[in-house]
Amino acid sequence: METYQVDLSEIALRIRREIVRMVYSAQSGHPGGSLSIADILTVLYFKEMNIDPKNPTDPKRDRLILSKGHASPALYATLAIRGFFPISELSGFRKIDSHLEGHVSREIPGVEVSTGSLGQGLGVGVGMALAGRLDHLDYHIYVILGDGEMEEGNVWESLMAGYKYNLRNLTAILDRNGIQLDGYTRDIMPLHDIHSMVESFGWNVIEIDGHSFSEIESAIEKSKTSERPTFIIANTVKGKGVDFMENNPKYHGSPPESEELYRRAISQLGEEL
Amino acid sequence: MKSESLRDAYGKELVKLGSKDADIVVLDADLSSSTKTGYFANAFPDRFFNMGISEQSMVTTAAGLALSGKKPFVSTFAIFLTRTYEQIRQSVCYNNAPVRFVVTHGGITVGEDGATHQIVEDVGIMSGLPNMNVIVPSDSIETRSVIDYLANVDKPHYVRLSREKFPVINDEDYEFRIGKSITMKDGTDLTIIADGVMVSKSMEAAEQLKKQGISARVINMPSIKPIDRDAIIRSARETGHIVTAEEHSVYNGLGSRVAEVVSESYPVPVRRIGMRDTFGKSGKAWELFSYFHMDVKDIINEAMTCLEEKNYENIP
């Protein structure tokens, strides 16, 4: 694997700009929950994960499953910037002549699993982690979950399985931004105490600021040597980086609705149009 | 006629496959002693995963294993797999992950456990999924051959087995081929197309029809998807009338598929035997066929009705 000397904050800003461009161009898509995971993806793809864009099917590679598949713009932008496919292709997002499906599609280089229906990615991660163990390969599986997604029973079934098989090569990262489509998660279906809930399922739980590169990096490093499967609660801000989107449920699934707002967003993300 | 258990044949064949191929892994949801994956669990404990009563977890985990190069066989009762339809759709079929679903206790031959456990919609549900193939074996010999075939497939498959033993009707050297049917008995007056246990019942019906001077062709159609279009069209052309028989709803099962092919390519009357928009009920497995008008006598009645229509058409 090549070593990457990069400025993580520059990359995260660039991912965020591409997210906003994609949803604005498509006039469709999910900016809020994409912006909230940009820093996590930056650390994973530019610092932590053993991956090679020139050899995307290497059996020894680390694997990431974006279980919250509606945050596709964040993953697509990350993969393109990391070199899995040309950045110019991002403009095709959600359009008929493009391979960039609305929700994450396995047709796209660098994508491991198609996702979009919530609750399923952790189970797929359990299967991949079991396969790695059977094959005596020491790759690591990362699964990014949304906090609305924690309402799906499938997630809790898979937490049981992760504990049963003690999948130390599996790390779940919860994008704890507190908002889902219909509003705040605390109103829609509160998770009383997610930290102790998951801990009581037998997982190693680490809680961090999901926008701090050092905290993300440190949590992931700890998860690699944990004796148990790890669940990282990343406290994040939905819409992070764009003032009118931050903590605003409206931008769960809506693009900036005017050119003025679009310019404002891009400007706040470090580029003047 | 000798009867044998299809699920027992499955369980034992799985152990044979497992000893030849280290990539074969098996998942069950707390029913391994009934589905007979327990044989594999005993032989290869490291490659057997009892996922508990968590079918969604079982299916998504199987998808992950398949996407990592493993060959997962997934078993539970047919009824309980359908609760995870959407995981099958998204994580398995949309990813084209070659997961082998081999379910037992399909249809009304579950018997005494009753309507809650007698699924008669599963073939239709699974056939509607892009990338999914659907197979309904007729006996233990066909089951073994289907399981061997599954070892090296590159897409998802659904195989429906039964709780009850079925009469053994295929030759020992039988070899299953996807998308192909088997003519069990040739005939000229009409064709009976059946799957599962209804193949043996159809053969019995054909014997009795023969005594009345009626020549019925009997086709075993184990591959519901893809279906053997050529055999269906040839039968429509050569015998003019078709009766279908399945231990499943007449909606979206074998009868519907046959009717689709016939109406698209060579329209002739098709009469369907199966469950008619109803749930099953408790009772002895073999009593239920009579109760739901799916027994040998009912196949004969439908055949006779066909031929009466045929004679009526022939009046100049």
Interface residues (C-beta under 8 A of the other chain):
Chain A: P59 R106 E112 V113 S114 T115 G116 S117 G119 Q120 G121 L122 G123 V124 G125 V126 G127 M128 A129 L130 A131 G132 L134 D135 G153 N154 E157 S158 M160 A161 K164 Y165
Chain B: V25 D46 R47 F49 M51 G52 S54 Q56 S57 V59 T60 T61 A62 A63 G64 L65 A66 L67 S68 G69 K70 P72 E86 Q87 R89 Q90 S91 Y94 N95
